[in-house]
Amino acid sequence: MGTPLKNPPVYLTLAQVRFNPILKLSDFLPSIQESFRQAEYPDFDRQHTISIQLTAQEGQPPTPNPIQRERFQFGNVEKTHTFILDGQSITLQSTNYGQFETFSACFLQGLSIVHDAVNLAFTERVGLRYLDRVMPQTGETIEQYLVEQVHGLNSRLGGRPLYAYTEAMNEIGNIKLLSRVAIQDGPLAFPPDIQPGSMRIMERFVSHVGISAILDNDGFVEGREAFSTTAVADHLDAIHKVIGTAFKTTATPYAFAAWDK
């Protein structure tokens, strides 16, 4: 267990496991909800989402078909940890990360609650994702915090910088890592595929005014495996190490010194 930074830039962390389809998930909901409640996640919400699925037929253009899905949310009183459960996956979103070991144990507890209720057969994807907001203070620049490779072309184009974006996809062993950096002037933002809802974000991330950078590191392992919480834990640990390397590669020594004050 490493020594955590005193003021880490992480504002949202996610862990997710995709598993075999559970079409009758709602039949198990009372038992699952009660277990989450006893585990100190008493906040509950039922949501319906709509996604568009394109159906292609030979010689015809793809036809969009709306697909409605039901999902359930279980959150703590403080609104810092929320589990999102649907018929094929469970996700934990946290705005109060702390340390990896604690976060991982929390996610595995939620996964075990679902497994105990429905007896999961296999997993198909294990993922871990970190969102960091890099916020230069008065008299500092974003370039002091980030390595040159992610600065973009703004400084060479002239005028007032509005936005810069870089993205890289790498495969490290069986782990795929999608690493994005977005630099812009504006309020705290989330990627379009993440909905924090009513979760409580730390004030220092919300109140910052001025240019900032969002580091979005998304690591995952794909492939069908017999269900095992031990295997999931091992995957999360390996992904965490890969993301840690990416984070340390993107930020400068100056940044780490600033975050440890």
N, C-alpha and C positions, 0 to 999 in steps of 0.2 A: 504494500500500500504506500503510494508516494505521498509526499507532503503537498497538500492543495495550496493553490494561490490564495492570497488574502482577499483579492478582488477579481475573481475570474470573470472573463467576458461572456461566459455561456448564459444565455437567457431562456433556452428551451432545449430539452433533451428528449429523444424518443427511442423506444425499443419496440420491436414488433416481431411477432411470429405468425406466419400463415400456416394453416393446418388443413386437414381433410374437411370437406364441407359438412356442416351440421344443419340440415334443412329444418329440423324441428327444435332449433335452439330455444325458441320461446317456451317450449314445454319444460325446459330445465331452468328457466329464468328465476322462479321463486327461490330455488335452492342456491343458485349462483349469487343472487342479490343478497340473500341472508348471510352467506359466507363473506362477501365483500363488506357488508355492514359490520359484522363482527371483527373484521380485520381493519376497522376504522376508516372505511370508505362508505359513509352513509348517504352521501349525495347521489341521487339517481335520476337519470333522464332517458327517455325513449325517443329516438329520432328516426325519421324516414329521409333517405337520400335518393336522388335520381341521377343515374349515369346514362350516357348514351353509348349504345353498342352498335357498331356498323356491321351489317349483314351483307355479304357480297354474293351475288349470283352471276354465273357465267354470262357474259355479254351485257350485263346490266350494271349501272353505277351502284356503289354501296348505298344501302338503305339504312338510315339511322333509326334505331329502336330504343325508346326510353325504358330503362330497367330500374325498378324501384327496389330499394334494399332497406332493411330495418337494422338499426344498430342501437346498442345500449351503452350508457356511460355511468361509471361508478367513480365518484370523487371523494377526496377528503374534505373535512370542514374548512380547512385553510385555503382551498381552491388552488393548491400548488401541485397536486398529483391527480391525474385523471386516467382511468382505464377506459378504453373504447373497444367494445366487443361486438363483432358481427358473426355471421355464419361461417366465415373462413379465416378470421384473424383476430388477434388481440394486440392492442397497442397501449403502451404507457407513455403519457406526456407529462413532463415535469418542468416546472419553472423554478424549482428549488433543488438543484441537482446534488450539491454536496460532494460526495465522492462516488467513484464508479462502483465500488464494492457494495455500498448501501443501495444505490440505484438498481443495480443488477439483482440484488436479493429481493428488492421490492417488486420488480417485474416478475421474477420467478415465482414469488408468492401468488401473484394474480394468475399467472399461467397455471399453477398447480390447482387453484380454486376451480378453474374451468375444466381441467383434466379430471379432477375428482368427480365432477358432476356428469361429464359427457363421455369420458374415457376416450381421449384422442388417440387416433391410430398412427398418424404420421405428421411430419412437418415438411413444408416445401420451401420455406424461405425464412431466414433469421436476419434481422436488420437492426442497426443502431445508427442514430443520426444526431448530430450536434449543431445547434445554431448559436453562433457567437456574434456579439455586436462590439466592434472595435470603435472606441469613442475617444478621439484626441481631445485633450483639455486645452484651455486657453494658452496660446503661445506654442502649441504643438501642431504637427501636420500628420496626416494619415500616412505619409511616406515613411515617417519615423517608426511606425508600428508594423508595416508590412514589407515583405521582400519585394525587390524590383519587378520580379516576374508577374506580379498581380496588380501592378499600378495602372495598367492600361495606357492608352495613347493621349489621355487628356492634356498632360503637360506639354505635349508636342504639337497639339492642334491649335492652341491659342484660345482666347475667349474664356468664358466662365465654365468650368467643368460642371456638368449636370449628372453624368452617369458613366460608370465603367463596369464591365462585366467580364470575368474570365471563368472558364470551365475546363476541367480535365477529368478523364475517365481512365482509371488504371486497374489492372488485375494483379493482385499480390497473392500468389498461391491460389486458394479457392475463394478468396475474398475479392469482390469488386468494390472499388471506391470511386464515388462521384464527388468531386470537390469543386465547389463554386465560391467565387468571391464577387460580391456586388458592392461598389462604392457609390454613394449618392448623398445628396444633401436633402434631409427630410426626416419625418418621424420614424419611429420603429416600424419595421415592416416584417411580414411573414411570407414565405413562399406560397404560391397559389394553392398548393395541395395540402396545406396545413391550416386547420381552423382551431385556434386556441379557445374560442368561445369566451366563457366568463372566467377563465383562469386568471389568477392574480400574477401579474408580471412585476418584478422588482422595480421600484420607483426610479432607480438610477438609469435603467434602460429606457424607461418611458419618457423621462424628463429631459434627456439630453437633446440639445439644440445644436444644429450644425452638421457638418459632414461626418459620415461614419461609414464603416464597412461591415457587411454581413458575411461571415464565414459559414458556409453550409457544407458540412462533411457528412456524407451519407454512405455507409458501408453495409454490405450485405453478402450473405452466402445463399446460393440457390441449389436446389436438389432435394429429391424426396428421401427422407430418412425415417425409420421407425421412431415413434415419439419417445423422447428421453429428455427430462429436465437437465440431466448432467450434460448431454450433448449440446443442448441450447446454451447452457452456461458457458461451456467451452467455446462455442462460436462467438458469443458476446464478448468474452475476454479477448479472443484473437482479434475481433473487429475493433475493439477499443484500443488495442495496441497500434493497429494500423492507422486509425484516426488520430491517435496521439502523435504519431510520427508526422502525419500530414499537417496537423496544427502547429507543431514545432517548426516545421519546414516553412510554413507560410508567415508566421510572426517573427519579428526581430528580437534580438536580446534586449533592446530598449523597451519593447512592449512587455516582455516578461518581467523586467525590473519594475515597470510602472504598475503592473497588475499585482505585484507582490508587496506593494507599499501599504 
